[in-house]
Amino acid sequence: MYSIVLFIHVLAAVMGLGAAFGFPILVRTAKTAAQAKYTLQLLKNLEVLPKAGSITLLLTGMVMGIMQPSLFSQGWFISSIVIYLVTQIFVVGMLPKNMKAQAAILENHTGEELPPQYVEISKRSAKIEGITHVFAFLIIFLMMFQPF
């Protein structure tokens, strides 16, 4: 049974993280206001993948901990959970607000040039996404190598 939960856990990571890592690439391709509007709508439609993957990761991680309680005494396991929770502050708290602000800016914008406010928020979002990607790599490293 543990192997099945682990498989679902890995599948959720691929599904959720794969999509999330692609988001910044999509955003950078938008060069006009119309492209940016389309990109934001596309990201909104695709965000179900990282959300479902993230929730599944947490649930399956906890199930694996319940199935093998010794995991809760392992530093790498506890650290992974803490880093995951910190990452959620960025992913759930900050990035959606930025996307809403960008959409609002584009809603009131005329012309095809990207508004400076939109570009500024994009830069902030890129920094936040960079932080979350570092956290994701760190979690993957901890789970893969279990260094402590």
N, C-alpha and C positions, 0 to 999 in steps of 0.2 A: 504494500500500500504506500509506503514511504516513497518508493521510486515513481509511482504515479503522481504523487503530489509534487515531487521534485521536477518531473517532466512538465507539469502544468506551470510550475514556477518559472522554469527556463523559457517556456513558450510565452508566458506573459511578459517576461523581460524582453524577448525579441520583438513581440508585438508592440509593446508600449515604448520601449526605448528606441526602437528602430524608427518609428514615426516621429518621436520627439527630436531625434537627432537630425531628421530631415527638415523640420520646420524652419530653422534659420536659413537653410539653403533656399527654400521657397521664398522667404521674405526678401532675401537679397536680389532675387530675380526681378522684382517689381521696380520698374523704372519710371512709370507714369502713375498718375492718380487712379486711372481706370484699372491698371494692372494691380495696384495696391489694394483697391476695393475687392477685386476678384480673389486675390491672394488671401486677404483676411477672411473672406467667406469660405474659401477652401480650407483654411486652417480651422475655422470654426466647425466645419463638417468633419474634419479628420481628428479633432481633439478627442473623440470617443475612444480612439485606440490607446493613446497614453493614459486616459482616465481609467479605462477598463483594465489595462495592463497594470497600472499602479495599484489599484485596489486589489487585484488578483495577487500581485506580488506580496502585498502586506498580509493578506489572508493566508496564502499558502506558506509564507514564511512563519507565521504564527502557528499554523497547523503542524509544520515540521518541528517547531520548537516544542509543541505539546506532545508530539509523537516521540521525540527524543529530548526530554527535559534537560539533559546535560548541555544542550546548545545554549541555554540561558546562562550558563557559567563560563562560556567561551567569550573572550574579549572581542574577537572578530565579529561574532554574531551580534552582540550587544552594540558594538560600534556601528555595524551596518544598519541596525534599526534606528539608532540615534541620527545617523547621517540621512537616512531615508526621511525621517520626520522633519529634520531641518530643511531638506530639499523641498518638501511639500509646502513649506512656508513661501518659498519662492514661486513654485509651480501653481499653487492654488491661490495664494494671496497677491502676488505682484504681477505675474505675467497676464492673467485675464484682465486686470485693471488697465494695463498698458494697451492691450488689444482693443478694449472698449474705447479708450481715449483716442487711439488711432482711427478707429471707425468713425467716431464723432467728428474728428477733424476732417476726415475725407467727406463725410456727409454734407458738411457746410462749405466744402471747397469747390470752386469752379476753376476750370483749366486743367491742363494735363501735367503740369510740373508738380512734383511732390512738395507739399508745404513744409517749411522748415521745422514746424512743431512735430510733424509726423516723423521726419528724419531724426529729430532729437530723441523722440520716444523709441524709435527703432534702435538707436544706438544704446539706449539704456536697457532695452529688452535683450539686445545681443550680449551685453555684459552679464545680465542675469542668467541667460541661457548658457553662457560659457561657464558660469559658476556651477549651475546644475549639471552640466556635462562632466565637469571635473568630479563632482560628488558621485555621479553615476559610475564613472571609471573607478573611483576609489571603492565604491561598494562592490563592484564586479571583482576588483583586485582582492578585496578582503574575503569574498566568498570563494573565489577560485583558489587562493593560496593559504587562507586561514593562518596568517602569520603569528597570531597570538591568541 
